[in-house]
Amino acid sequence: MSRLRAALGELAQEAPDVAPTTDLAALAVANHQRHRRNITMATAFFATVALVGAVTAGVTLNGSGQAAPATSSVPADLPAGKVGALSHAYLTQCEIDESQAPPSFDCSQVEWRVVTRTGRTYRVPQALATSVTDSRSPVALSRDGRMFAYYSRKEGTYVVRDLVAGTQVVSRAKVKESKIDRGAMLVVSEDGRHLAFDPREGSKYPGLLIDVRTGETTTLNGKYEAIGIKDGLVELIRYLKTDLWLMPVTGGGKPVRFPGTYIMFSELAPDGRTVAAIEFDEMRKRKVTLLDTKTGRVVRKVTVKGAPGVKSPGSVRIWASASEVMVDYQVGKELRSYAVNVDTGKARLVQKVSLTTAQEVILPADW
C-alpha cells in the first residue's frame, strides 16, 4: 500500500478534530517525504510494520474467506510456466538480533515472495528487493492477480510474468537500477503491456510509462502519482489540490479538480466515469465518497456498514462488481478486505490475511 496514504491516514487518526484539513494533509506529506529521504532498510522495517502490517508466508484465503494455515518451511523458487493467479506478494523482513543494544539488523536476505490463490507460496529471487540506492524495489500485481511485474538486475529492466498463461515479457526499454529511489512505485496494466514507474513517491521527479512490448516510453508529470492503468488509461493523482488525470497511454487528456482533499483512490469504476476515494477529514467517519471524473463533482457519500469498528481504512482498490468497491482494513493482526456497496454502504467480507512482521504487502492493483 502507498506509504503516502498510510502517513496521511495515521496523522488523521492522531490529530485533533479542530485542525484544518489542508494543514494536516500538507504536514503529513512533508513528514512523509522527509522520512523517506532518510529511511534505511533497517528503519523501514519498523515504519512499514506500523503503517501497513504484513502477511505470513503461506497464508491465503480459501473459498469460505478464512485464512489458510501458515507454513514455516522455506518455500520453493517461483518456477517458469503456469502457476496461477496471485493472491498477494510480500517483502520479507530483516533479521533482528535483539541481544544487542540497540538491536542489530541484517537485511541481506530480504526478498520478495508471492502467494497464489490456491495457497502456494514461492520465493522470487529474480525480483530485485533492494536497489543500489539502498531503496526498496517495488513489484506490482494486476487487478486480477494474473500479471506480476518486477525489476530484474540480470535484465537491467522490468519483467512482466503472466502467471496464468506461463509467459514472460522483458521490457524492451531499459531502466537503470539507480533510478529506483526512496518510495519508488510500480503499476502494471491488466494485459501486462504497460508499466508506470515512479522513481520517488511524493516528489516532483518525473515518472515513466513503459510499453514493454515496443520499448516506447512516455514521461509522466512528476507532480502526479500513477495509481493504476486500466482500459488504456493511466490514472494519475495529485494530492492536496486534489486533481485526477485519466491520461490515455498514447498521451493527452487533462486533469479534473475535486472540491476538497482526497486520498486512497480506487481504480476507475466499470461505468467508466466514477472513482471512489476517502475525503481526508472523514478518515474516521467510515465514509466513502463517489466522485465524477468528468465534472469533478461529488456524486454521493456512503457510510460503510458491517466492517470492523476501526478508525479508518488502509486502502481503496479495485471494483469487485459494478456496485462494489474493495476497501481494506487492518484489524489487529489481520488484513481484511471488504466489498463495499457504493449505493447502500453495506460491506461483505471477501478475504482475510494474517499479518506478521514482513516489511510490505502488495495486493492485486494495490497502490
C-alpha positions as CSV (number, residue, x, y, z in Angstrom):
1,M,0.0,0.0,0.0
2,S,1.1,3.6,-0.6
3,R,3.2,4.9,2.2
4,L,1.9,8.4,1.5
5,R,-1.7,7.2,2.1
6,A,-0.6,5.4,5.2
7,A,1.1,8.5,6.6
8,L,-1.9,10.7,5.8
9,G,-4.2,8.1,7.5
10,E,-2.1,7.8,10.6
11,L,-1.9,11.6,11.0
12,A,-5.7,11.8,10.5
13,Q,-6.3,9.4,13.3
14,E,-4.0,11.1,15.8
15,A,-4.6,14.8,15.0
16,P,-7.3,16.9,16.8
17,D,-10.5,17.4,15.0
18,V,-10.2,21.2,15.0
19,A,-7.0,21.2,12.9
20,P,-7.6,22.4,9.3
21,T,-7.7,19.6,6.7
22,T,-5.3,21.2,4.3
23,D,-2.8,21.9,7.1
24,L,-2.9,18.3,8.3
25,A,-2.5,16.9,4.8
26,A,0.3,19.2,3.9
27,L,2.1,18.3,7.2
28,A,1.6,14.6,6.6
29,V,3.1,14.9,3.1
30,A,6.1,16.9,4.3
31,N,6.7,14.5,7.2
32,H,6.3,11.5,4.8
33,Q,8.8,12.9,2.3
34,R,11.3,13.9,5.0
35,H,11.1,10.4,6.5
36,R,11.5,8.7,3.1
37,R,14.7,10.7,2.3
38,N,16.3,9.4,5.5
39,I,14.9,5.9,5.7
40,T,17.2,2.8,5.5
41,M,16.2,-0.8,5.1
42,A,16.6,-1.3,8.9
43,T,14.3,1.6,9.9
44,A,11.9,0.7,7.1
45,F,11.1,-2.5,8.9
46,F,9.6,-0.6,11.9
47,A,8.0,2.2,9.8
48,T,6.2,-0.1,7.4
49,V,5.0,-2.6,10.0
50,A,3.5,0.3,12.0
51,L,1.7,1.7,8.9
52,V,0.8,-1.3,6.8
53,G,1.3,-4.6,8.5
54,A,2.3,-7.7,6.6
55,V,1.4,-11.2,5.7
56,T,2.7,-14.6,6.9
57,A,4.4,-16.8,4.3
58,G,1.8,-19.3,3.1
59,V,-1.3,-17.5,4.4
60,T,-4.1,-17.0,1.9
61,L,-7.8,-17.5,1.7
62,N,-9.9,-20.4,1.0
63,G,-13.4,-20.3,-0.5
64,S,-15.0,-19.6,2.8
65,G,-13.0,-16.5,3.4
66,Q,-11.0,-18.0,6.2
67,A,-7.2,-17.8,6.5
68,A,-5.5,-21.0,5.4
69,P,-2.9,-22.5,7.8
70,A,0.6,-21.0,7.6
71,T,3.7,-23.0,6.8
72,S,7.1,-22.5,8.4
73,S,9.0,-24.3,5.7
74,V,11.1,-22.3,3.2
75,P,9.1,-22.1,0.0
76,A,10.4,-23.1,-3.4
77,D,11.5,-20.6,-6.0
78,L,8.9,-19.4,-8.5
79,P,9.1,-21.8,-11.4
80,A,8.8,-21.0,-15.1
81,G,5.5,-21.6,-16.7
82,K,2.0,-21.6,-15.2
83,V,1.4,-21.2,-11.5
84,G,-2.0,-19.5,-11.4
85,A,-3.2,-16.0,-10.4
86,L,-1.7,-14.5,-7.3
87,S,-3.5,-13.6,-4.0
88,H,-0.7,-11.2,-3.0
89,A,3.0,-10.5,-2.8
90,Y,5.1,-9.6,0.2
91,L,8.6,-8.5,1.2
92,T,10.3,-10.5,3.9
93,Q,11.7,-8.7,7.0
94,C,15.2,-8.0,8.1
95,E,16.8,-10.4,10.6
96,I,16.9,-8.8,14.0
97,D,19.4,-9.6,16.8
98,E,17.7,-8.3,19.9
99,S,20.6,-9.5,22.2
100,Q,22.4,-6.3,21.3
101,A,21.6,-2.8,22.4
102,P,20.5,-1.3,20.2
103,P,19.3,-4.3,18.2
104,S,21.3,-5.1,15.0
105,F,19.8,-5.7,11.6
106,D,20.8,-8.0,8.8
107,C,18.8,-7.1,5.6
108,S,20.9,-9.0,3.2
109,Q,18.4,-11.8,2.8
110,V,15.3,-9.7,2.3
111,E,13.3,-10.9,-0.7
112,W,10.0,-10.8,-2.5
113,R,7.7,-13.7,-2.2
114,V,4.3,-14.4,-3.9
115,V,1.3,-16.4,-2.8
116,T,-1.1,-17.9,-5.3
117,R,-4.9,-18.0,-4.8
118,T,-4.6,-21.7,-4.2
119,G,-2.3,-21.1,-1.2
120,R,1.2,-21.9,-2.7
121,T,4.0,-19.6,-1.6
122,Y,7.1,-19.0,-3.8
123,R,10.3,-17.2,-3.4
124,V,11.1,-14.8,-6.2
125,P,14.9,-14.3,-6.0
126,Q,15.0,-12.8,-9.5
127,A,12.8,-9.9,-8.4
128,L,15.1,-7.2,-7.1
129,A,14.3,-6.3,-3.4
130,T,16.8,-3.6,-2.7
131,S,18.4,-1.3,-5.3
132,V,21.9,0.2,-5.5
133,T,20.4,3.3,-3.8
134,D,19.6,1.2,-0.8
135,S,15.9,1.6,-1.6
136,R,13.1,-0.9,-1.7
137,S,12.5,-2.1,-5.3
138,P,8.7,-2.3,-5.9
139,V,6.7,-5.1,-7.5
140,A,3.2,-4.9,-9.0
141,L,0.2,-7.2,-9.4
142,S,-2.6,-6.6,-12.0
143,R,-6.1,-6.2,-10.7
144,D,-6.9,-9.9,-11.4
145,G,-3.6,-11.2,-9.9
146,R,-2.5,-12.6,-13.3
147,M,0.3,-10.2,-14.1
148,F,3.3,-9.9,-11.9
149,A,5.9,-7.2,-12.6
150,Y,9.3,-6.8,-11.0
151,Y,12.8,-5.4,-11.7
152,S,15.4,-7.9,-12.8
153,R,19.0,-6.9,-12.1
154,K,20.1,-9.6,-14.7
155,E,17.9,-8.0,-17.4
156,G,18.6,-4.4,-16.4
157,T,14.9,-3.6,-16.6
158,Y,11.4,-4.7,-15.7
159,V,9.9,-8.1,-16.4
160,V,6.2,-8.9,-16.6
161,R,5.1,-12.5,-15.9
162,D,1.7,-13.8,-17.0
163,L,1.4,-16.5,-14.3
164,V,-1.8,-18.0,-15.8
165,A,-0.5,-18.3,-19.4
166,G,3.0,-19.1,-18.2
167,T,4.6,-16.5,-20.4
168,Q,7.1,-13.7,-19.7
169,V,8.0,-10.4,-21.4
170,V,11.2,-8.5,-20.7
171,S,10.7,-4.8,-21.3
172,R,12.5,-3.5,-24.4
173,A,13.0,-0.2,-22.6
174,K,16.0,-0.4,-20.2
175,V,15.7,1.3,-16.8
176,K,18.8,1.9,-14.7
177,E,18.7,0.4,-11.3
178,S,20.0,3.6,-9.8
179,K,16.7,5.2,-10.8
180,I,14.9,3.2,-8.2
181,D,14.9,5.7,-5.3
182,R,13.1,6.1,-1.9
183,G,9.4,5.1,-2.0
184,A,9.5,4.1,-5.7
185,M,6.2,2.8,-7.1
186,L,5.2,0.4,-9.9
187,V,1.9,-0.2,-11.6
188,V,1.1,-2.8,-14.2
189,S,-1.9,-2.9,-16.6
190,E,-4.3,-5.8,-16.7
191,D,-3.0,-7.0,-20.0
192,G,0.6,-6.7,-18.8
193,R,1.6,-4.4,-21.7
194,H,2.1,-1.1,-19.8
195,L,4.0,-0.2,-16.7
196,A,4.0,3.0,-14.8
197,F,7.2,3.6,-12.8
198,D,7.5,6.4,-10.2
199,P,11.2,6.7,-9.1
200,R,10.4,8.6,-5.9
201,E,6.9,8.7,-4.5
202,G,5.7,12.1,-3.3
203,S,8.5,14.0,-5.2
204,K,8.4,16.0,-8.4
205,Y,10.7,13.5,-10.1
206,P,9.0,12.6,-13.4
207,G,7.7,9.1,-13.7
208,L,7.8,6.8,-16.8
209,L,5.1,5.0,-18.7
210,I,6.6,2.0,-20.5
211,D,5.2,-0.1,-23.3
212,V,7.1,-3.3,-22.5
213,R,6.4,-4.8,-26.0
214,T,7.6,-1.9,-28.1
215,G,10.0,-0.3,-25.7
216,E,8.3,3.1,-26.2
217,T,8.3,5.4,-23.1
218,T,6.3,8.4,-22.1
219,T,7.4,10.8,-19.4
220,L,4.8,11.2,-16.6
221,N,4.3,14.6,-14.8
222,G,6.3,14.4,-11.6
223,K,3.6,16.2,-9.6
224,Y,1.2,13.2,-10.1
225,E,1.3,9.7,-8.7
226,A,0.3,6.9,-11.1
227,I,-2.1,4.6,-9.2
228,G,-3.4,2.4,-12.0
229,I,-3.6,1.5,-15.7
230,K,-7.0,0.3,-16.9
231,D,-8.7,0.2,-20.3
232,G,-6.0,2.2,-22.0
233,L,-6.0,5.0,-19.3
234,V,-3.3,5.8,-16.7
235,E,-4.9,7.1,-13.5
236,L,-2.8,9.9,-12.1
237,I,-3.4,11.7,-8.8
238,R,-2.0,15.0,-7.5
239,Y,-2.7,15.1,-3.7
240,L,-3.8,18.1,-1.6
241,K,-5.4,20.1,-4.5
242,T,-6.8,17.3,-5.4
243,D,-6.5,16.6,-9.2
244,L,-7.2,13.4,-11.1
245,W,-5.9,12.9,-14.6
246,L,-7.1,9.9,-16.7
247,M,-4.3,10.0,-19.3
248,P,-4.5,7.8,-22.4
249,V,-1.5,5.6,-22.7
250,T,-0.9,7.4,-26.0
251,G,-0.8,10.7,-24.2
252,G,-3.2,13.6,-23.8
253,G,-6.2,14.3,-21.7
254,K,-6.4,16.8,-18.9
255,P,-6.9,16.8,-15.1
256,V,-10.1,17.4,-13.2
257,R,-10.2,19.2,-9.9
258,F,-12.2,17.9,-7.0
259,P,-13.5,20.1,-4.2
260,G,-11.7,19.0,-1.0
261,T,-8.7,16.9,-0.2
262,Y,-9.0,13.2,-1.1
263,I,-6.7,10.2,-0.7
264,M,-7.0,6.4,-1.3
265,F,-8.4,6.5,-4.8
266,S,-9.9,3.4,-6.4
267,E,-9.4,2.4,-10.0
268,L,-12.0,3.7,-12.5
269,A,-15.4,2.1,-11.9
270,P,-16.9,-0.2,-14.5
271,D,-19.1,2.8,-15.6
272,G,-16.0,4.4,-17.0
273,R,-16.7,7.6,-15.1
274,T,-16.7,7.2,-11.3
275,V,-13.9,6.7,-8.7
276,A,-14.2,6.0,-5.0
277,A,-12.0,7.9,-2.6
278,I,-11.7,8.9,1.1
279,E,-12.0,12.6,2.0
280,F,-9.2,13.4,4.3
281,D,-11.3,15.0,7.1
282,E,-13.7,12.0,7.0
283,M,-11.0,9.3,7.6
284,R,-12.5,8.4,11.0
285,K,-16.1,8.7,9.9
286,R,-16.2,5.5,7.9
287,K,-17.3,7.3,4.8
288,V,-16.5,6.6,1.1
289,T,-17.0,9.3,-1.5
290,L,-18.0,8.7,-5.1
291,L,-16.5,11.3,-7.4
292,D,-17.3,12.1,-11.1
293,T,-14.1,12.1,-13.1
294,K,-15.7,14.1,-15.9
295,T,-17.0,17.1,-13.9
296,G,-15.2,16.8,-10.6
297,R,-18.4,16.8,-8.6
298,V,-19.3,14.7,-5.6
299,V,-21.8,12.0,-6.7
300,R,-22.6,10.9,-3.1
301,K,-21.1,9.8,0.1
302,V,-21.9,6.4,1.8
303,T,-21.2,5.2,5.3
304,V,-19.6,1.8,5.5
305,K,-21.7,-0.7,7.4
306,G,-20.7,-4.2,8.5
307,A,-16.9,-3.7,8.5
308,P,-14.9,-3.8,11.7
309,G,-15.1,-0.8,14.1
310,V,-11.7,0.7,13.2
311,K,-10.9,4.3,12.7
312,S,-10.0,4.4,9.1
313,P,-9.4,2.1,6.1
314,G,-6.0,1.2,4.9
315,S,-6.7,1.4,1.2
316,V,-9.4,1.6,-1.5
317,R,-8.6,-0.5,-4.6
318,I,-10.4,-2.4,-7.4
319,W,-14.1,-2.8,-8.1
320,A,-15.5,-6.2,-7.2
321,S,-18.6,-5.5,-9.3
322,A,-20.4,-2.6,-10.9
323,S,-21.7,-1.6,-7.4
324,E,-19.0,-2.7,-5.0
325,V,-15.5,-1.3,-4.4
326,M,-12.8,-3.1,-2.4
327,V,-11.8,-1.4,0.9
328,D,-9.1,-2.9,3.1
329,Y,-8.9,-2.6,6.9
330,Q,-6.3,-3.7,9.4
331,V,-7.9,-5.3,12.4
332,G,-5.3,-6.3,15.0
333,K,-3.0,-8.7,13.2
334,E,-5.4,-9.3,10.3
335,L,-5.8,-7.5,7.0
336,R,-9.5,-7.7,6.0
337,S,-10.8,-6.9,2.5
338,Y,-14.4,-5.9,2.1
339,A,-16.6,-5.3,-1.0
340,V,-18.5,-2.2,-0.1
341,N,-21.7,-1.4,-1.9
342,V,-21.5,2.2,-3.0
343,D,-25.3,2.6,-3.0
344,T,-26.1,1.2,0.5
345,G,-22.7,1.2,2.2
346,K,-23.2,-2.5,3.1
347,A,-19.8,-4.3,3.4
348,R,-19.3,-8.0,2.8
349,L,-16.1,-9.8,3.8
350,V,-14.2,-11.1,0.8
351,Q,-10.9,-12.2,2.3
352,K,-8.7,-12.2,5.5
353,V,-4.9,-12.4,5.6
354,S,-2.9,-12.8,8.8
355,L,-0.4,-10.1,9.5
356,T,3.1,-10.6,10.8
357,T,6.3,-8.5,10.6
358,A,7.1,-8.6,6.9
359,Q,8.0,-5.2,5.5
360,E,5.3,-4.7,2.9
361,V,2.3,-6.4,1.4
362,I,1.1,-5.9,-2.2
363,L,-2.5,-6.8,-3.1
364,P,-3.8,-7.0,-6.7
365,A,-3.9,-3.5,-8.1
366,D,-2.8,-2.1,-4.6
367,W,-1.2,1.3,-4.8
